[in-house]
Amino acid sequence: MGTKDSGLSNKESNNTAKPNIAFIGLGNMGAPMAENLLKAGYTLSVYDLSAEATARLQQAGASVADSPKDAASNAQVVISMLPAGKHVHSVYLGDDGADGADGLLAELPKGTLVIDSSTIAAADARLVAEAASKLGIDFLDAPVSGGTGGAIAGSLTFIVGGSDDAFAKAEPILAVMGKNIFHAGEHGAGQVAKICNNMLLGILMAGTAEAINLGVKNGLDPKVLSDIMLQSSGRNWTLEVYNPYPQVMENVPSSNGYKGGFMSKLMQKDLNLAMQTAKDTDVETPMGAKATELYEAHTVENGEKDFSSIMARHDSSVLS
């Protein structure tokens, strides 16, 4: 275990000979990411607890495995998209400790490339990376930004932490699923950059909803106000492509009952990760803390709805 050579090289990763890929985690993000790899001609073995999710990928051309270890049995690359750090720990390290002896890492040949695109604590990513390194396995933390729309379109942003060599091997594979690929630094750097981004996104969404509500309650049309702010100094991403007020913008969750998109409970998870990182490094984040407080209250009843549903804090009628 962990002694064979995977055979993955930079030449092979540049598509002269596409490596076999194991894809673990086929949720709202993972499934379309895996489908884009299939469309690009990669051979995939997939695993997920959901039979519906695996059936979807099987129909698209993937083989279905009974376990993560089974999925990775003939793979040179493993990609995972899992809900939280505990799931990443369980898959790669097992349930008996941090050395990887009971997890997937112990089953992988030397030289295997592991790309974890889950959003987890930087400390958890570094823990898995350290165990992987001891076994001669290349590990990257590569969380994404861009939501389900970006996953479907293959236009995600990948924010990667790990060695230069591992990044060079991964880049052509990531380019199939994403349009912007950043090497943020060493192990854990991808996670730090991601939670900084999502903390800012949570602040922007909460603030944009608050500003629109102020205008609406004082007689302004929400679309007119949004257009004004979009062309003024308050311009931001939420106004550009993800307006939180219903029927202001087409093809966004707010105009579809806040269904789909990025669930509020996932935003809450990411904000909590940012707050934990801030605490661990003694960094002040008062606006991040306020956004965390707002989403914590909001997710009690609206955790499954898109994070733009924070608008309902000001006007509950938007949910009806």
C-alpha positions in Angstrom: 0.0 0.0 0.0 1.3 3.5 -0.9 4.5 2.1 -2.5 3.6 1.7 -6.2 4.3 4.4 -8.7 1.0 5.9 -10.1 2.7 6.7 -13.4 1.3 10.3 -13.5 3.7 12.7 -15.1 3.5 16.3 -16.2 3.5 15.1 -19.8 0.6 12.8 -19.2 -1.4 15.5 -17.4 -1.0 17.7 -20.4 -3.5 15.5 -22.2 -1.1 13.3 -24.3 -2.4 10.5 -22.1 -5.3 11.4 -19.9 -5.1 9.9 -16.4 -7.9 7.9 -14.9 -9.8 10.0 -12.4 -11.7 9.0 -9.2 -14.3 11.6 -8.3 -15.7 11.4 -4.8 -18.7 13.6 -3.9 -21.4 14.3 -6.5 -23.5 17.0 -4.9 -24.7 20.2 -6.6 -21.2 21.2 -7.4 -19.4 17.8 -7.8 -21.8 16.3 -10.3 -21.5 18.9 -13.0 -17.7 19.2 -12.4 -17.5 15.4 -13.0 -19.7 15.6 -16.1 -17.3 18.2 -17.6 -14.4 15.9 -17.1 -16.3 13.1 -18.9 -17.1 15.5 -21.8 -13.4 16.3 -22.1 -12.6 12.6 -22.5 -11.4 11.6 -19.1 -12.2 8.1 -17.7 -14.1 8.5 -14.4 -14.9 6.2 -11.5 -17.3 8.0 -9.2 -18.6 7.5 -5.6 -21.4 9.2 -3.7 -23.8 8.1 -1.0 -26.7 9.1 -3.2 -27.8 6.5 -5.7 -29.6 9.2 -7.7 -26.3 11.1 -8.1 -24.3 8.1 -9.2 -27.0 7.1 -11.6 -26.8 10.5 -13.2 -23.0 10.1 -13.7 -23.3 6.5 -14.9 -25.7 7.7 -17.6 -23.1 10.3 -18.6 -20.4 7.6 -19.0 -18.8 7.1 -15.6 -18.3 3.8 -13.8 -19.9 3.7 -10.3 -17.9 2.4 -7.3 -19.1 1.0 -4.0 -16.6 3.0 -1.9 -13.9 5.7 -2.2 -11.2 3.0 -2.2 -13.0 1.1 -5.0 -13.3 4.3 -7.0 -9.6 5.0 -6.7 -8.4 1.5 -7.3 -7.2 2.3 -10.9 -7.0 6.0 -10.7 -3.9 8.3 -11.1 -5.9 11.3 -9.9 -8.5 11.6 -7.1 -10.8 14.6 -6.9 -13.1 15.2 -4.0 -15.9 17.6 -3.4 -17.2 17.0 0.1 -19.5 18.9 2.6 -17.1 19.6 5.5 -13.7 18.9 7.1 -14.9 15.9 9.0 -15.9 14.2 5.7 -12.5 14.9 4.1 -10.8 13.6 7.2 -12.9 10.4 7.2 -12.3 9.7 3.5 -8.6 10.3 3.4 -7.4 9.6 6.9 -10.1 7.2 8.2 -11.7 7.3 11.6 -8.8 6.1 13.7 -6.3 8.9 13.6 -4.4 11.5 11.6 -1.7 9.3 10.0 -3.9 8.1 7.1 -3.4 4.4 8.0 -7.2 3.8 8.0 -8.1 6.0 5.1 -7.9 6.3 1.3 -4.4 7.7 1.4 -3.0 4.4 2.6 -4.4 2.7 -0.5 -3.0 5.1 -3.1 0.2 4.5 -5.0 3.1 6.9 -4.7 2.8 9.8 -7.1 -1.0 9.8 -7.1 -2.4 13.4 -7.4 -5.2 14.2 -4.9 -7.2 17.4 -5.4 -9.7 18.2 -2.7 -12.1 20.9 -3.8 -14.1 20.9 -0.6 -14.2 24.1 1.5 -12.7 23.2 4.8 -10.5 24.7 7.5 -6.9 25.4 6.4 -5.7 23.3 9.4 -7.7 20.3 8.2 -6.2 20.7 4.7 -2.7 20.9 6.1 -3.3 17.8 8.2 -4.3 15.7 5.2 -1.5 17.2 3.1 1.1 16.2 5.7 -0.2 12.6 5.9 -0.2 12.5 2.0 3.3 13.8 1.8 4.6 11.0 4.1 3.2 8.5 1.7 4.6 10.1 -1.4 1.2 11.4 -2.6 0.7 14.9 -4.1 -2.1 16.7 -2.3 -3.7 20.0 -3.3 -6.4 21.9 -1.5 -8.4 23.5 -4.4 -11.7 25.1 -3.2 -13.8 26.7 -5.8 -15.8 29.9 -6.4 -18.5 30.4 -9.0 -21.5 28.4 -7.7 -23.5 25.8 -9.4 -23.8 27.9 -12.6 -20.0 28.0 -12.8 -19.8 24.3 -12.2 -22.2 23.5 -15.0 -20.6 26.0 -17.4 -17.0 24.9 -16.6 -16.1 28.4 -15.6 -15.3 27.9 -11.9 -12.5 29.7 -10.2 -10.0 27.3 -8.5 -8.0 28.6 -5.6 -5.2 26.2 -5.0 -2.7 25.5 -2.2 0.2 23.0 -2.6 3.5 22.5 -4.3 4.5 23.9 -7.7 4.9 20.5 -9.1 1.5 19.2 -8.0 -0.1 22.4 -9.3 1.5 21.9 -12.7 0.1 18.4 -12.9 -3.4 19.5 -11.8 -3.7 22.7 -13.9 -4.8 21.0 -17.2 -7.4 19.0 -15.3 -8.7 22.0 -13.4 -8.9 23.9 -16.7 -11.6 21.5 -17.9 -13.8 22.5 -15.0 -12.7 26.2 -14.5 -11.8 29.3 -16.2 -9.6 31.0 -13.6 -7.0 28.9 -11.8 -4.9 30.5 -9.1 -2.0 29.1 -7.2 -2.4 30.8 -3.8 0.6 29.3 -2.1 1.5 26.2 0.0 -0.9 23.7 1.6 -3.8 25.4 3.2 -3.4 28.7 1.2 -6.3 27.8 -1.1 -8.6 27.4 1.9 -7.5 30.7 3.5 -8.1 32.6 0.2 -11.5 30.9 -0.3 -12.8 31.8 3.2 -11.5 35.4 2.8 -13.5 35.6 -0.4 -16.6 34.1 1.0 -16.5 36.2 4.2 -16.5 39.3 1.9 -19.3 37.8 -0.2 -21.4 37.2 2.9 -20.8 40.8 4.0 -21.7 42.1 0.5 -24.9 40.1 0.2 -26.1 41.1 3.6 -25.2 44.8 2.9 -26.8 44.8 -0.5 -30.1 43.3 0.8 -30.1 46.0 3.6 -29.5 48.8 1.1 -32.2 47.6 -1.3 -34.7 47.2 1.6 -34.0 50.8 2.8 -34.8 52.1 -0.7 -37.9 50.0 -1.1 -39.3 51.0 2.3 -38.8 54.6 1.2 -40.7 54.3 -2.0 -38.0 53.3 -4.6 -38.5 50.6 -7.2 -35.9 47.8 -6.4 -34.8 47.5 -10.0 -34.4 51.2 -10.5 -32.4 51.5 -7.2 -30.3 48.4 -8.2 -29.5 50.0 -11.6 -28.5 53.3 -9.9 -26.2 51.5 -7.4 -24.8 49.4 -10.2 -23.6 52.5 -12.0 -22.4 54.2 -8.8 -19.8 53.6 -6.1 -21.9 50.9 -4.4 -21.4 48.6 -7.4 -20.5 45.1 -6.4 -20.8 41.4 -7.5 -24.2 40.9 -6.0 -25.7 43.8 -7.9 -24.0 42.7 -11.1 -25.0 39.1 -11.3 -26.9 37.9 -8.2 -29.4 40.5 -7.1 -31.2 39.3 -3.8 -34.5 41.0 -4.5 -37.1 39.0 -6.4 -37.8 39.7 -10.1 -35.1 42.3 -10.4 -32.8 40.0 -12.4 -33.6 36.9 -14.4 -32.1 33.4 -13.9 -31.0 34.0 -10.3 -32.3 32.2 -7.2 -34.1 35.3 -5.9 -36.4 35.1 -8.9 -37.0 31.4 -8.4 -38.1 31.2 -4.8 -34.5 31.2 -3.7 -34.1 27.7 -4.9 -30.7 26.4 -6.2 -27.6 28.3 -6.0 -25.5 28.4 -2.8 -27.4 27.3 0.3 -27.5 29.7 3.3 -26.3 26.9 5.5 -23.2 26.6 3.4 -22.5 30.3 3.6 -22.9 30.0 7.4 -20.4 27.2 7.4 -17.9 29.3 5.4 -18.4 32.3 7.7 -17.8 30.1 10.7 -14.6 28.9 9.1 -13.5 32.5 8.6 -14.3 33.4 12.2 -12.4 30.4 13.5 -9.4 31.3 11.4 -9.6 34.9 12.6 -9.7 33.7 16.2 -6.8 31.4 15.7 -4.6 34.1 14.2 -5.9 37.0 16.4 -7.3 39.0 13.5 -10.2 41.5 13.9 -13.1 40.9 11.6 -16.0 42.9 13.0 -18.0 43.0 9.7 -17.4 39.4 9.2 -18.6 38.7 12.7 -21.8 40.6 12.1 -22.5 38.8 8.8 -21.9 35.5 10.6 -24.4 36.5 13.3 -27.0 37.5 10.6 -26.7 34.2 8.7 -26.7 32.2 11.9 -30.2 33.6 12.7 -31.3 33.3 9.1 -30.3 29.7 8.6 -32.5 28.5 11.5 -35.5 28.4 9.1 -33.9 29.1 5.7 -30.8 27.0 5.7 -31.7 25.2 2.5 -32.5 28.4 0.6 -30.0 30.3 -1.4 -27.8 32.7 0.6 -29.4 35.7 -1.2 -32.6 34.8 0.8 -31.0 36.9 3.6 -33.3 39.5 1.9 -36.1 37.9 3.9 -34.6 39.3 7.1 -36.0 42.6 6.0 -39.1 41.5 4.1 -40.4 38.0 4.8 -42.9 38.4 1.9 -40.1 37.7 -0.6 -40.3 34.0 0.4 -44.0 33.7 -0.4 
